[in-house]
Amino acid sequence: MLMASFFEIFVDTPLEICEARDSKGLYRKARKGEIKNFTGIDSQYEKPDSPDLRILSDNDSMSTNIRKLLELLGY
């Protein structure tokens, strides 16, 4: 019998990094008020209390984060 699993993975990235990586300019538009209820700008984001995995995208390398994800999945 196949059982589905759910993992909560928190990609923890500082707002400044999100804005720097924003190729579509959505954060800039949100700061100008052109987009309402934008998470992190005028809509609060609540970090999860105890995620199954926390990815530190600004500190850890992509290969480190992939390794953490694969370990969580049992590979």
Secondary structure, DSSP 8 states (H G I E B T S, - for coil): --------EEEE--HHHHHHT-TT-HHHHHHTTSSSS-BTTTB-----SS-SEEEETTTS-HHHHHHHHHHHHT-
